[in-house]
Amino acid sequence: MCGIIGYVGRKKALPIILDGLQRLEYRGYDSAGVALVNGGSLEVFKKAGKVSELVSLIGDSGGPPSGATLGIGHTRWATHGEPNDQNAHPHWDCGKEIALIHNGIIENYSSLKRKLEADGHSIRTVTDTEVLVHLIEEMVKHSDDLFTAVRKALLEVEGAYGILVVSTREPDKIIAARKGSPLVIGVGKDEHLIASDASALVDHTRHVVYMEDGEVVCLTAGSFLTKTVHDEEIIKEVEEITFSLAQIEKGGFEHFMLKEIHEQPESIRNSLRGRLQAGQGTAKLGGLEPVLDRVLNARRIIITACGTSWHAALAGKYMLEQLARIPVEVDYASEFRYRNPIVNPDDVVFLISQSGETADTLAALREAKAKGATVVGIVNVVGSTIARETDAGVYIHAGPEIGVASTKAFTSQIAVLSLITLLLARHRGLSMEQGRILAADLASIPSKVTDVLRSSAHIRSIAEEFKHVSNFLYLGRGSNFPTALEGALKLKEISYIHAEGYPAAEMKHGPIALIDEDMPVVFVVPKDAIYDKVVSNMQEVRARKGRIIAIANEDDTDIGELAEYVIRVPRTYNYFGPIVNSIPLQLLAYHMAVARHCDVDQPRNLAKSVTVE
Ligand code: G6P
Protein backbone atom coordinates (compact mmCIF):
# COMPACT_ATOMS: atom_id res chain seq x y z
CA MET A 1 0.00 0.00 0.00
CA CYS A 2 1.38 3.22 -1.31
CA GLY A 3 3.71 2.94 -4.27
CA ILE A 4 7.14 4.56 -4.26
CA ILE A 5 9.59 5.23 -7.08
CA GLY A 6 12.81 7.19 -7.40
CA TYR A 7 15.24 7.81 -10.26
CA VAL A 8 18.77 9.22 -10.43
CA GLY A 9 20.77 9.09 -13.64
CA ARG A 10 21.36 10.88 -16.92
CA LYS A 11 17.82 10.73 -18.34
CA LYS A 12 14.87 13.00 -17.62
CA ALA A 13 13.42 11.71 -14.36
CA LEU A 14 9.79 12.80 -14.76
CA PRO A 15 8.57 10.41 -17.51
CA ILE A 16 10.34 7.49 -15.82
CA ILE A 17 8.68 8.33 -12.50
CA LEU A 18 5.19 8.81 -13.98
CA ASP A 19 5.46 5.54 -15.87
CA GLY A 20 6.62 3.77 -12.71
CA LEU A 21 3.75 5.27 -10.73
CA GLN A 22 1.28 3.89 -13.23
CA ARG A 23 2.73 0.41 -12.71
CA LEU A 24 2.60 0.83 -8.94
CA GLU A 25 -0.91 2.25 -8.86
CA TYR A 26 -2.37 -1.08 -7.72
CA ARG A 27 -0.74 -0.34 -4.33
CA GLY A 28 -2.94 2.71 -3.72
CA TYR A 29 -4.68 5.35 -5.80
CA ASP A 30 -5.98 8.02 -3.40
CA SER A 31 -3.49 10.67 -4.57
CA ALA A 32 -0.17 10.94 -6.39
CA GLY A 33 2.81 13.28 -6.44
CA VAL A 34 6.38 13.85 -7.63
CA ALA A 35 9.34 15.92 -6.46
CA LEU A 36 12.16 16.75 -8.87
CA VAL A 37 15.48 18.12 -7.76
CA ASN A 38 16.93 20.55 -10.23
CA GLY A 39 20.17 21.85 -8.85
CA GLY A 40 19.20 24.29 -6.15
CA SER A 41 15.42 24.03 -6.46
CA LEU A 42 12.70 21.57 -5.63
CA GLU A 43 9.79 21.19 -8.07
CA VAL A 44 6.77 19.47 -6.54
CA PHE A 45 3.49 18.43 -8.18
CA LYS A 46 0.81 16.57 -6.26
CA LYS A 47 -2.87 15.88 -6.68
CA ALA A 48 -5.74 13.92 -5.12
CA GLY A 49 -6.99 11.04 -7.27
CA LYS A 50 -5.26 8.67 -9.62
CA VAL A 51 -1.92 9.10 -11.37
CA SER A 52 -3.81 10.28 -14.48
CA GLU A 53 -4.94 13.34 -12.46
CA LEU A 54 -1.33 14.11 -11.63
CA VAL A 55 -0.34 13.73 -15.29
CA SER A 56 -3.10 16.21 -16.27
CA LEU A 57 -2.00 18.63 -13.56
CA ILE A 58 1.57 18.58 -14.83
CA GLY A 59 0.37 18.91 -18.44
CA ASP A 60 -1.94 21.84 -17.59
CA SER A 61 0.88 23.61 -15.77
CA GLY A 62 3.00 23.45 -18.92
CA GLY A 63 5.25 20.81 -17.36
CA PRO A 64 8.18 21.29 -15.01
CA PRO A 65 10.55 24.04 -16.10
CA SER A 66 13.57 21.79 -15.76
CA GLY A 67 14.78 18.59 -17.28
CA ALA A 68 15.72 17.26 -13.83
CA THR A 69 17.51 13.92 -13.85
CA LEU A 70 16.69 13.10 -10.22
CA GLY A 71 13.26 12.73 -8.68
CA ILE A 72 10.87 10.73 -6.52
CA GLY A 73 7.19 9.83 -6.94
CA HIS A 74 4.41 8.40 -4.79
CA THR A 75 0.93 6.97 -5.18
CA ARG A 76 -0.98 6.97 -1.90
CA TRP A 77 -3.33 4.70 0.04
CA ALA A 78 -4.44 7.05 2.79
CA THR A 79 -3.96 6.19 6.47
CA HIS A 80 -3.53 9.49 8.36
CA GLY A 81 -5.36 12.40 6.77
CA GLU A 82 -7.98 12.36 4.04
CA PRO A 83 -6.90 11.86 0.45
CA ASN A 84 -6.76 15.52 -0.67
CA ASP A 85 -4.12 17.55 -2.55
CA GLN A 86 -2.43 18.82 0.57
CA ASN A 87 -2.03 15.41 2.24
CA ALA A 88 -0.62 13.89 -0.96
CA HIS A 89 3.10 13.04 -0.90
CA PRO A 90 5.81 14.35 -1.30
CA HIS A 91 5.94 16.40 1.90
CA TRP A 92 8.66 18.95 2.54
CA ASP A 93 10.41 20.72 5.39
CA CYS A 94 10.08 24.36 6.54
CA GLY A 95 12.71 25.60 4.10
CA LYS A 96 11.37 23.53 1.16
CA GLU A 97 14.81 22.02 0.69
CA ILE A 98 14.06 18.44 1.67
CA ALA A 99 11.25 16.33 0.16
CA LEU A 100 10.11 12.93 1.35
CA ILE A 101 7.72 10.16 0.28
CA HIS A 102 6.64 7.38 2.62
CA ASN A 103 4.85 4.04 2.68
CA GLY A 104 3.90 2.90 6.18
CA ILE A 105 2.85 4.46 9.46
CA ILE A 106 4.95 6.54 11.87
CA GLU A 107 3.35 5.41 15.11
CA ASN A 108 4.93 7.98 17.44
CA TYR A 109 4.22 10.88 15.10
CA SER A 110 2.13 12.87 17.62
CA SER A 111 4.86 13.02 20.25
CA LEU A 112 7.46 13.87 17.57
CA LYS A 113 5.14 16.53 16.20
CA ARG A 114 4.70 18.20 19.59
CA LYS A 115 8.47 18.32 20.06
CA LEU A 116 9.15 19.66 16.57
CA GLU A 117 6.46 22.33 16.86
CA ALA A 118 7.95 23.41 20.19
CA ASP A 119 11.27 23.73 18.35
CA GLY A 120 9.67 26.09 15.86
CA HIS A 121 8.73 23.80 12.95
CA SER A 122 5.57 24.67 11.13
CA ILE A 123 3.76 21.44 10.21
CA ARG A 124 1.03 22.02 7.64
CA THR A 125 -0.81 18.69 7.34
CA VAL A 126 -2.27 16.07 9.68
CA THR A 127 -0.19 13.30 8.12
CA ASP A 128 2.32 11.23 10.04
CA THR A 129 4.69 11.54 7.07
CA GLU A 130 5.20 15.30 7.20
CA VAL A 131 6.48 14.99 10.76
CA LEU A 132 9.31 12.76 9.53
CA VAL A 133 10.59 15.29 6.98
CA HIS A 134 10.73 17.97 9.69
CA LEU A 135 12.58 15.57 11.95
CA ILE A 136 15.14 15.03 9.17
CA GLU A 137 15.39 18.83 8.73
CA GLU A 138 16.21 19.07 12.43
CA MET A 139 18.86 16.32 12.16
CA VAL A 140 20.47 17.97 9.14
CA LYS A 141 21.40 20.88 11.43
CA HIS A 142 23.60 18.50 13.45
CA SER A 143 24.90 16.18 10.70
CA ASP A 144 27.56 16.26 8.00
CA ASP A 145 25.23 15.06 5.28
CA LEU A 146 21.68 13.96 4.43
CA PHE A 147 22.54 10.24 4.65
CA THR A 148 23.62 10.66 8.27
CA ALA A 149 20.68 12.93 9.08
CA VAL A 150 18.15 10.37 7.78
CA ARG A 151 19.78 7.58 9.78
CA LYS A 152 19.73 9.68 12.95
CA ALA A 153 16.10 10.63 12.43
CA LEU A 154 15.07 7.02 11.96
CA LEU A 155 16.54 6.09 15.33
CA GLU A 156 13.78 8.21 16.87
CA VAL A 157 10.97 6.75 14.80
CA GLU A 158 8.59 3.95 15.81
CA GLY A 159 6.48 2.27 13.19
CA ALA A 160 6.85 1.06 9.62
CA TYR A 161 8.36 2.82 6.67
CA GLY A 162 9.74 2.69 3.21
CA ILE A 163 10.97 6.23 2.49
CA LEU A 164 12.79 8.18 -0.19
CA VAL A 165 14.35 11.52 0.72
CA VAL A 166 15.93 14.17 -1.53
CA SER A 167 17.47 17.56 -0.80
CA THR A 168 18.44 20.58 -2.86
CA ARG A 169 21.62 20.83 -0.82
CA GLU A 170 22.80 17.43 -2.11
CA PRO A 171 21.08 17.39 -5.50
CA ASP A 172 22.72 14.22 -6.84
CA LYS A 173 21.44 11.82 -4.14
CA ILE A 174 18.38 9.86 -3.13
CA ILE A 175 18.41 8.47 0.41
CA ALA A 176 16.14 5.49 0.97
CA ALA A 177 15.32 3.48 4.09
CA ARG A 178 13.19 0.49 4.85
CA LYS A 179 11.53 -0.98 7.91
CA GLY A 180 8.43 -3.05 7.22
CA SER A 181 7.60 -1.63 3.77
CA PRO A 182 9.34 -3.10 0.73
CA LEU A 183 11.92 -1.34 -1.44
CA VAL A 184 13.89 -2.72 -4.38
CA ILE A 185 16.86 -0.96 -6.00
CA GLY A 186 17.22 -1.18 -9.78
CA VAL A 187 20.86 -1.11 -10.91
CA GLY A 188 21.33 0.35 -14.41
CA LYS A 189 24.19 1.80 -16.43
CA ASP A 190 24.93 5.24 -15.00
CA GLU A 191 21.55 5.23 -13.29
CA HIS A 192 19.78 3.83 -10.26
CA LEU A 193 16.09 3.40 -9.61
CA ILE A 194 14.29 2.40 -6.47
CA ALA A 195 10.68 1.29 -6.09
CA SER A 196 8.20 -0.56 -3.92
CA ASP A 197 8.40 -3.53 -6.25
CA ALA A 198 10.28 -4.70 -9.28
CA SER A 199 7.35 -4.19 -11.70
CA ALA A 200 8.22 -0.49 -11.82
CA LEU A 201 11.86 -1.25 -12.66
CA VAL A 202 11.67 -3.95 -15.30
CA ASP A 203 11.36 -1.43 -18.14
CA HIS A 204 14.81 -0.11 -17.28
CA THR A 205 16.88 -2.92 -15.81
CA ARG A 206 16.72 -6.59 -14.84
CA HIS A 207 19.33 -6.19 -12.07
CA VAL A 208 17.89 -5.57 -8.63
CA VAL A 209 18.90 -5.40 -4.98
CA TYR A 210 16.29 -6.13 -2.32
CA MET A 211 16.57 -3.88 0.73
CA GLU A 212 16.10 -5.44 4.17
CA ASP A 213 14.52 -3.93 7.27
CA GLY A 214 16.87 -1.63 9.13
CA GLU A 215 18.85 -0.67 6.02
CA VAL A 216 19.46 2.82 4.65
CA VAL A 217 20.91 3.41 1.19
CA CYS A 218 22.47 6.38 -0.56
CA LEU A 219 21.89 6.29 -4.33
CA THR A 220 23.68 8.39 -6.93
CA ALA A 221 23.78 7.84 -10.70
CA GLY A 222 26.98 5.82 -10.44
CA SER A 223 26.90 4.23 -6.97
CA PHE A 224 24.87 2.85 -4.12
CA LEU A 225 26.04 2.57 -0.54
CA THR A 226 24.05 0.57 1.98
CA LYS A 227 24.35 0.88 5.75
CA THR A 228 22.33 -0.15 8.78
CA VAL A 229 20.61 2.66 10.67
CA HIS A 230 23.43 2.17 13.18
CA ASP A 231 26.07 3.08 10.56
CA GLU A 232 27.49 -0.36 9.72
CA GLU A 233 28.24 -0.82 6.03
CA ILE A 234 26.56 -3.75 4.24
CA ILE A 235 27.55 -5.46 0.98
CA LYS A 236 24.42 -6.31 -1.02
CA GLU A 237 23.89 -8.98 -3.64
CA VAL A 238 22.60 -8.00 -7.09
CA GLU A 239 19.83 -10.37 -8.27
CA GLU A 240 18.01 -10.86 -11.56
CA ILE A 241 14.29 -10.12 -12.15
CA THR A 242 12.52 -13.34 -13.13
CA PHE A 243 9.46 -12.00 -14.98
CA SER A 244 9.04 -10.18 -18.28
CA LEU A 245 7.44 -6.88 -19.22
CA ALA A 246 4.71 -8.69 -21.19
CA GLN A 247 3.62 -10.43 -18.00
CA ILE A 248 2.76 -7.14 -16.33
CA GLU A 249 0.81 -5.66 -19.24
CA LYS A 250 -2.84 -6.18 -20.18
CA GLY A 251 -2.15 -8.09 -23.39
CA GLY A 252 -5.35 -7.03 -25.17
CA PHE A 253 -7.75 -7.64 -22.27
CA GLU A 254 -9.94 -4.82 -21.02
CA HIS A 255 -8.82 -5.30 -17.43
CA PHE A 256 -5.93 -6.95 -15.62
CA MET A 257 -8.45 -8.99 -13.64
CA LEU A 258 -9.97 -10.46 -16.81
CA LYS A 259 -6.51 -11.20 -18.19
CA GLU A 260 -5.54 -12.91 -14.96
CA ILE A 261 -8.76 -14.96 -14.85
CA HIS A 262 -8.01 -16.18 -18.37
CA GLU A 263 -4.38 -16.92 -17.55
CA GLN A 264 -5.38 -19.56 -15.02
CA PRO A 265 -4.98 -22.69 -17.14
CA GLU A 266 -1.37 -21.57 -17.67
CA SER A 267 -0.71 -20.26 -14.16
CA ILE A 268 -2.02 -23.47 -12.57
CA ARG A 269 0.07 -25.49 -15.01
CA ASN A 270 3.09 -23.43 -13.94
CA SER A 271 2.34 -24.16 -10.27
CA LEU A 272 2.30 -27.90 -10.97
CA ARG A 273 5.11 -28.02 -13.54
CA GLY A 274 8.06 -30.23 -12.60
CA ARG A 275 6.47 -30.95 -9.24
CA LEU A 276 3.63 -33.36 -9.89
CA GLN A 277 4.95 -36.91 -10.29
CA ALA A 278 2.02 -38.63 -11.89
CA GLY A 279 3.76 -42.02 -12.26
CA GLN A 280 4.64 -42.27 -8.56
CA GLY A 281 1.39 -40.62 -7.49
CA THR A 282 3.22 -37.97 -5.48
CA ALA A 283 4.82 -34.53 -5.69
CA LYS A 284 8.39 -33.27 -5.47
CA LEU A 285 8.81 -29.91 -3.79
CA GLY A 286 12.46 -28.90 -3.55
CA GLY A 287 11.64 -25.86 -1.42
CA LEU A 288 10.02 -28.01 1.24
CA GLU A 289 12.79 -30.60 1.47
CA PRO A 290 14.91 -28.85 4.14
CA VAL A 291 11.98 -29.06 6.57
CA LEU A 292 10.09 -32.09 5.26
CA ASP A 293 10.80 -34.25 8.33
CA ARG A 294 9.60 -31.50 10.62
CA VAL A 295 6.40 -31.07 8.61
CA LEU A 296 5.76 -34.83 8.53
CA ASN A 297 6.21 -35.09 12.28
CA ALA A 298 4.43 -31.85 13.15
CA ARG A 299 2.07 -32.00 16.11
CA ARG A 300 -0.16 -29.76 14.01
CA ILE A 301 0.03 -27.35 11.09
CA ILE A 302 -1.20 -23.79 11.54
CA ILE A 303 -1.96 -21.89 8.33
CA THR A 304 -2.18 -18.16 8.61
CA ALA A 305 -2.95 -15.54 5.94
CA CYS A 306 -5.23 -12.61 5.06
CA GLY A 307 -8.05 -12.03 2.58
CA THR A 308 -8.17 -14.35 -0.40
CA SER A 309 -5.05 -16.15 0.79
CA TRP A 310 -6.93 -17.01 3.99
CA HIS A 311 -9.64 -18.66 1.90
CA ALA A 312 -6.99 -20.73 0.14
CA ALA A 313 -5.68 -21.67 3.60
CA LEU A 314 -9.12 -22.94 4.57
CA ALA A 315 -9.33 -25.05 1.41
CA GLY A 316 -5.89 -26.40 2.42
CA LYS A 317 -7.16 -27.44 5.85
CA TYR A 318 -9.89 -29.62 4.34
CA MET A 319 -7.49 -31.49 2.08
CA LEU A 320 -4.56 -31.77 4.51
CA GLU A 321 -6.65 -33.13 7.34
CA GLN A 322 -8.56 -35.54 5.13
CA LEU A 323 -5.65 -36.94 3.15
CA ALA A 324 -2.48 -36.36 5.20
CA ARG A 325 -4.29 -36.79 8.55
CA ILE A 326 -2.39 -33.96 10.25
CA PRO A 327 -4.44 -31.59 12.43
CA VAL A 328 -4.62 -28.17 10.80
CA GLU A 329 -5.70 -24.85 12.26
CA VAL A 330 -6.38 -21.82 10.10
CA ASP A 331 -6.04 -18.35 11.55
CA TYR A 332 -6.29 -14.78 10.30
CA ALA A 333 -2.76 -13.42 10.52
CA SER A 334 -4.00 -10.23 12.19
CA GLU A 335 -5.67 -12.26 14.97
CA PHE A 336 -2.87 -14.79 15.34
CA ARG A 337 -0.18 -12.29 16.23
CA TYR A 338 -2.11 -10.36 18.88
CA ARG A 339 -3.54 -13.18 20.96
CA ASN A 340 -0.29 -14.64 22.21
CA PRO A 341 -1.01 -17.90 20.37
CA ILE A 342 0.06 -21.21 21.81
CA VAL A 343 2.75 -22.30 19.38
CA ASN A 344 5.34 -24.95 20.11
CA PRO A 345 8.60 -25.95 18.43
CA ASP A 346 6.90 -29.08 17.06
CA ASP A 347 4.27 -26.99 15.26
CA VAL A 348 4.71 -25.97 11.65
CA VAL A 349 3.26 -22.63 10.56
CA PHE A 350 2.44 -22.07 6.88
CA LEU A 351 2.19 -18.45 5.75
CA ILE A 352 0.23 -17.90 2.55
CA SER A 353 0.64 -14.59 0.75
CA GLN A 354 0.46 -13.54 -2.88
CA SER A 355 2.59 -10.43 -2.37
CA GLY A 356 4.81 -11.80 0.37
CA GLU A 357 4.63 -8.34 1.95
CA THR A 358 1.31 -8.25 3.87
CA ALA A 359 2.15 -6.63 7.21
CA ASP A 360 -0.13 -8.84 9.31
CA THR A 361 1.12 -12.06 7.72
CA LEU A 362 4.72 -10.94 8.16
CA ALA A 363 4.05 -10.15 11.83
CA ALA A 364 2.47 -13.61 12.28
CA LEU A 365 5.56 -15.16 10.69
CA ARG A 366 7.84 -13.38 13.15
CA GLU A 367 5.61 -14.30 16.09
CA ALA A 368 5.64 -17.99 15.10
CA LYS A 369 9.39 -17.94 14.55
CA ALA A 370 10.00 -16.30 17.91
CA LYS A 371 8.01 -19.10 19.53
CA GLY A 372 10.25 -21.70 17.90
CA ALA A 373 7.92 -23.07 15.23
CA THR A 374 9.12 -24.03 11.76
CA VAL A 375 7.79 -21.44 9.31
CA VAL A 376 7.02 -22.26 5.69
CA GLY A 377 6.01 -19.73 3.02
CA ILE A 378 3.56 -20.26 0.17
CA VAL A 379 4.23 -17.07 -1.75
CA ASN A 380 3.91 -15.70 -5.27
CA VAL A 381 6.34 -12.77 -5.42
CA VAL A 382 9.88 -14.09 -5.70
CA GLY A 383 12.31 -12.42 -3.30
CA SER A 384 9.55 -10.85 -1.18
CA THR A 385 10.01 -10.41 2.55
CA ILE A 386 7.91 -13.40 3.63
CA ALA A 387 9.70 -15.60 1.11
CA ARG A 388 13.04 -14.52 2.52
CA GLU A 389 12.20 -14.76 6.21
CA THR A 390 10.66 -18.25 6.22
CA ASP A 391 12.71 -21.40 6.95
CA ALA A 392 11.53 -22.98 3.71
CA GLY A 393 8.86 -22.41 1.13
CA VAL A 394 7.12 -23.19 -2.10
CA TYR A 395 6.60 -20.46 -4.68
CA ILE A 396 3.24 -20.69 -6.40
CA HIS A 397 4.64 -19.40 -9.74
CA ALA A 398 1.38 -17.73 -10.78
CA GLY A 399 3.31 -14.83 -12.36
CA PRO A 400 2.73 -11.15 -11.56
CA GLU A 401 -0.82 -10.44 -10.37
CA ILE A 402 -1.79 -6.78 -10.89
CA GLY A 403 -5.61 -6.73 -10.51
CA VAL A 404 -6.35 -5.77 -6.92
CA ALA A 405 -8.90 -8.60 -6.59
CA SER A 406 -6.84 -11.77 -6.44
CA THR A 407 -7.77 -14.54 -8.89
CA LYS A 408 -4.93 -16.56 -10.35
CA ALA A 409 -2.94 -16.38 -7.12
CA PHE A 410 -5.88 -18.02 -5.30
CA THR A 411 -6.12 -20.99 -7.65
CA SER A 412 -2.34 -21.42 -7.70
CA GLN A 413 -2.20 -21.28 -3.89
CA ILE A 414 -4.69 -24.15 -3.76
CA ALA A 415 -2.78 -26.01 -6.48
CA VAL A 416 0.38 -25.79 -4.35
CA LEU A 417 -1.51 -26.83 -1.22
CA SER A 418 -2.77 -29.83 -3.23
CA LEU A 419 0.82 -30.76 -4.10
CA ILE A 420 1.88 -30.42 -0.47
CA THR A 421 -1.09 -32.54 0.58
CA LEU A 422 -0.26 -35.24 -1.93
CA LEU A 423 3.38 -35.33 -0.84
CA LEU A 424 2.58 -35.49 2.88
CA ALA A 425 -0.26 -37.97 2.38
CA ARG A 426 1.99 -40.38 0.47
CA HIS A 427 4.52 -40.26 3.31
CA ARG A 428 1.75 -40.89 5.81
CA GLY A 429 0.08 -43.92 4.34
CA LEU A 430 -1.76 -42.97 1.15
CA SER A 431 -1.21 -45.80 -1.35
CA MET A 432 0.60 -45.25 -4.63
CA GLU A 433 -2.58 -46.28 -6.44
CA GLN A 434 -4.62 -43.63 -4.63
CA GLY A 435 -1.83 -41.10 -5.15
CA ARG A 436 -1.86 -41.77 -8.90
CA ILE A 437 -5.61 -41.14 -9.07
CA LEU A 438 -5.20 -37.83 -7.24
CA ALA A 439 -2.17 -36.81 -9.31
CA ALA A 440 -4.08 -37.51 -12.54
CA ASP A 441 -6.97 -35.39 -11.29
CA LEU A 442 -4.64 -32.53 -10.44
CA ALA A 443 -2.96 -32.77 -13.83
CA SER A 444 -6.36 -32.46 -15.54
CA ILE A 445 -7.32 -29.24 -13.75
CA PRO A 446 -5.81 -26.71 -16.21
CA SER A 447 -7.89 -28.10 -19.09
CA LYS A 448 -11.01 -28.15 -16.90
CA VAL A 449 -10.41 -24.49 -16.11
CA THR A 450 -10.21 -23.82 -19.87
CA ASP A 451 -13.64 -25.45 -20.22
CA VAL A 452 -15.16 -23.26 -17.49
CA LEU A 453 -13.75 -20.09 -19.07
CA ARG A 454 -15.92 -20.84 -22.13
CA SER A 455 -18.98 -20.01 -19.98
CA SER A 456 -17.98 -16.36 -19.70
CA ALA A 457 -20.74 -15.08 -22.03
CA HIS A 458 -23.41 -17.11 -20.20
CA ILE A 459 -22.16 -15.75 -16.88
CA ARG A 460 -22.22 -12.21 -18.28
CA SER A 461 -25.93 -12.62 -19.12
CA ILE A 462 -26.58 -13.75 -15.54
CA ALA A 463 -24.71 -10.69 -14.27
CA GLU A 464 -26.92 -8.43 -16.43
CA GLU A 465 -29.98 -9.99 -14.79
CA PHE A 466 -28.76 -9.38 -11.24
CA LYS A 467 -26.76 -6.17 -11.59
CA HIS A 468 -29.24 -4.06 -9.60
CA VAL A 469 -29.52 -6.24 -6.48
CA SER A 470 -28.08 -5.09 -3.15
CA ASN A 471 -27.28 -8.44 -1.50
CA PHE A 472 -26.00 -11.88 -2.44
CA LEU A 473 -25.58 -15.07 -0.49
CA TYR A 474 -22.97 -17.70 -1.43
CA LEU A 475 -23.36 -21.19 0.00
CA GLY A 476 -21.18 -24.28 -0.17
CA ARG A 477 -20.33 -27.22 2.03
CA GLY A 478 -17.17 -29.09 2.94
CA SER A 479 -14.28 -28.11 0.72
CA ASN A 480 -16.57 -25.76 -1.18
CA PHE A 481 -17.33 -23.64 1.85
CA PRO A 482 -14.04 -21.76 1.18
CA THR A 483 -15.15 -21.48 -2.46
CA ALA A 484 -18.35 -19.76 -1.30
CA LEU A 485 -16.39 -17.40 0.95
CA GLU A 486 -14.08 -16.46 -1.91
CA GLY A 487 -16.99 -15.95 -4.34
CA ALA A 488 -18.64 -13.54 -1.89
CA LEU A 489 -15.39 -11.68 -1.27
CA LYS A 490 -14.77 -11.21 -5.01
CA LEU A 491 -18.26 -9.76 -5.49
CA LYS A 492 -18.08 -7.28 -2.63
CA GLU A 493 -14.51 -6.21 -3.48
CA ILE A 494 -15.19 -5.13 -7.03
CA SER A 495 -18.94 -4.58 -7.45
CA TYR A 496 -19.69 -3.13 -3.97
CA ILE A 497 -22.66 -5.46 -3.55
CA HIS A 498 -23.00 -6.81 -0.04
CA ALA A 499 -22.30 -10.54 -0.20
CA GLU A 500 -21.88 -13.22 2.44
CA GLY A 501 -20.36 -16.65 2.17
CA TYR A 502 -21.77 -19.31 4.48
CA PRO A 503 -21.63 -23.07 5.00
CA ALA A 504 -24.81 -24.20 3.21
CA ALA A 505 -26.23 -26.09 6.18
CA GLU A 506 -25.51 -23.25 8.58
CA MET A 507 -27.85 -21.03 6.56
CA LYS A 508 -30.84 -22.26 8.53
CA HIS A 509 -29.28 -20.87 11.72
CA GLY A 510 -29.49 -17.25 10.61
CA PRO A 511 -29.14 -16.16 6.99
CA ILE A 512 -32.36 -17.96 6.05
CA ALA A 513 -34.16 -14.99 7.62
CA LEU A 514 -32.84 -12.86 4.74
CA ILE A 515 -34.29 -14.98 1.99
CA ASP A 516 -37.14 -13.63 -0.09
CA GLU A 517 -37.85 -13.17 -3.79
CA ASP A 518 -35.18 -10.43 -4.00
CA MET A 519 -32.31 -12.49 -2.59
CA PRO A 520 -30.02 -14.24 -5.08
CA VAL A 521 -28.29 -17.29 -3.62
CA VAL A 522 -25.31 -18.86 -5.32
CA PHE A 523 -24.95 -22.56 -4.46
CA VAL A 524 -21.68 -24.37 -5.14
CA VAL A 525 -23.11 -27.84 -5.51
CA PRO A 526 -20.82 -30.39 -7.22
CA LYS A 527 -21.83 -34.07 -7.20
CA ASP A 528 -19.87 -35.11 -4.15
CA ALA A 529 -20.68 -37.11 -1.01
CA ILE A 530 -22.78 -34.31 0.46
CA TYR A 531 -24.56 -33.36 -2.76
CA ASP A 532 -27.97 -34.52 -1.49
CA LYS A 533 -27.61 -32.47 1.67
CA VAL A 534 -26.83 -29.32 -0.32
CA VAL A 535 -29.80 -30.02 -2.58
CA SER A 536 -31.97 -30.05 0.57
CA ASN A 537 -30.55 -26.62 1.47
CA MET A 538 -31.48 -25.46 -2.02
CA GLN A 539 -35.03 -26.69 -1.48
CA GLU A 540 -35.19 -24.59 1.68
CA VAL A 541 -34.18 -21.49 -0.28
CA ARG A 542 -36.56 -22.24 -3.08
CA ALA A 543 -39.46 -22.74 -0.67
CA ARG A 544 -38.86 -19.14 0.42
CA LYS A 545 -38.72 -17.87 -3.16
CA GLY A 546 -34.99 -17.12 -3.15
CA ARG A 547 -33.41 -16.92 -6.63
CA ILE A 548 -30.89 -19.70 -7.09
CA ILE A 549 -27.77 -19.68 -9.25
CA ALA A 550 -26.09 -23.11 -9.11
CA ILE A 551 -22.50 -24.01 -9.87
CA ALA A 552 -23.07 -27.65 -10.77
CA ASN A 553 -21.43 -30.50 -12.64
CA GLU A 554 -21.95 -31.06 -16.34
CA ASP A 555 -23.68 -34.40 -15.79
CA ASP A 556 -26.10 -33.14 -13.13
CA THR A 557 -29.43 -33.46 -14.91
CA ASP A 558 -31.65 -32.71 -11.91
CA ILE A 559 -30.27 -29.36 -10.83
CA GLY A 560 -32.14 -27.35 -13.47
CA GLU A 561 -35.41 -28.05 -11.65
CA LEU A 562 -34.24 -26.24 -8.55
CA ALA A 563 -32.02 -23.49 -9.88
CA GLU A 564 -33.06 -20.51 -11.98
CA TYR A 565 -29.60 -20.42 -13.56
CA VAL A 566 -27.00 -23.17 -13.79
CA ILE A 567 -23.31 -22.66 -14.54
CA ARG A 568 -21.67 -25.95 -15.47
CA VAL A 569 -18.27 -27.09 -14.23
CA PRO A 570 -16.45 -30.38 -14.95
CA ARG A 571 -16.25 -32.91 -12.14
CA THR A 572 -13.07 -32.62 -10.08
CA TYR A 573 -11.83 -34.57 -7.09
CA ASN A 574 -13.66 -33.15 -4.09
CA TYR A 575 -10.76 -31.49 -2.28
CA PHE A 576 -9.27 -29.94 -5.43
CA GLY A 577 -12.75 -28.71 -6.44
CA PRO A 578 -12.32 -25.13 -5.18
CA ILE A 579 -9.78 -24.50 -7.95
CA VAL A 580 -12.27 -25.23 -10.74
CA ASN A 581 -15.44 -24.12 -8.95
CA SER A 582 -14.11 -20.68 -8.05
CA ILE A 583 -13.56 -19.74 -11.73
CA PRO A 584 -17.27 -19.04 -12.50
CA LEU A 585 -17.52 -17.02 -9.28
CA GLN A 586 -14.56 -14.86 -10.37
CA LEU A 587 -16.27 -14.32 -13.74
CA LEU A 588 -19.61 -13.53 -12.08
CA ALA A 589 -17.98 -10.88 -9.88
CA TYR A 590 -16.10 -9.49 -12.86
CA HIS A 591 -19.15 -9.20 -15.12
CA MET A 592 -21.26 -7.75 -12.30
CA ALA A 593 -18.63 -5.06 -11.67
CA VAL A 594 -18.41 -4.19 -15.38
CA ALA A 595 -22.22 -4.10 -15.66
CA ARG A 596 -22.31 -1.70 -12.70
CA HIS A 597 -19.55 0.49 -14.22
CA CYS A 598 -17.21 -0.15 -11.29
CA ASP A 599 -13.45 0.24 -11.53
CA VAL A 600 -12.54 -3.44 -11.73
CA ASP A 601 -8.78 -3.23 -11.37
CA GLN A 602 -8.73 -0.47 -8.76
CA PRO A 603 -11.76 -0.91 -6.51
CA ARG A 604 -12.39 1.87 -4.04
CA ASN A 605 -10.58 1.85 -0.70
CA LEU A 606 -8.63 -1.32 -1.44
CA ALA A 607 -4.97 -1.91 -2.18
CA LYS A 608 -3.29 -5.01 -3.45
CA SER A 609 -0.49 -5.19 -0.98
CA VAL A 610 -1.42 -4.13 2.54
CA THR A 611 1.82 -3.18 4.23
CA VAL A 612 0.25 -1.51 7.26
CA GLU A 613 -1.38 -3.30 10.20
C1 G6P B 1 -5.33 -7.34 0.27
C2 G6P B 1 -5.75 -7.64 -1.15
C3 G6P B 1 -6.36 -9.05 -1.22
C4 G6P B 1 -5.39 -10.08 -0.66
C5 G6P B 1 -4.94 -9.71 0.77
C6 G6P B 1 -3.79 -10.59 1.24
O1 G6P B 1 -6.45 -7.19 1.06
O2 G6P B 1 -6.68 -6.69 -1.62
O3 G6P B 1 -6.64 -9.38 -2.57
O4 G6P B 1 -6.00 -11.34 -0.64
O5 G6P B 1 -4.48 -8.36 0.80
O6 G6P B 1 -2.68 -10.33 0.42
P1 G6P B 1 -1.46 -11.31 0.22
O7 G6P B 1 -0.55 -10.58 -0.73
O8 G6P B 1 -0.84 -11.51 1.56
O9 G6P B 1 -1.99 -12.57 -0.35
Boltz pocket constraint, residues with backbone or C-beta under 6 A from the ligand:
constraints:
  - pocket:
      binder: B
      contacts: [[A, 306], [A, 307], [A, 308], [A, 309], [A, 352], [A, 353], [A, 354], [A, 355], [A, 356], [A, 357], [A, 358], [A, 361], [A, 404], [A, 405], [A, 406], [A, 606], [A, 607], [A, 608], [A, 609], [A, 610]]
      max_distance: 6.0
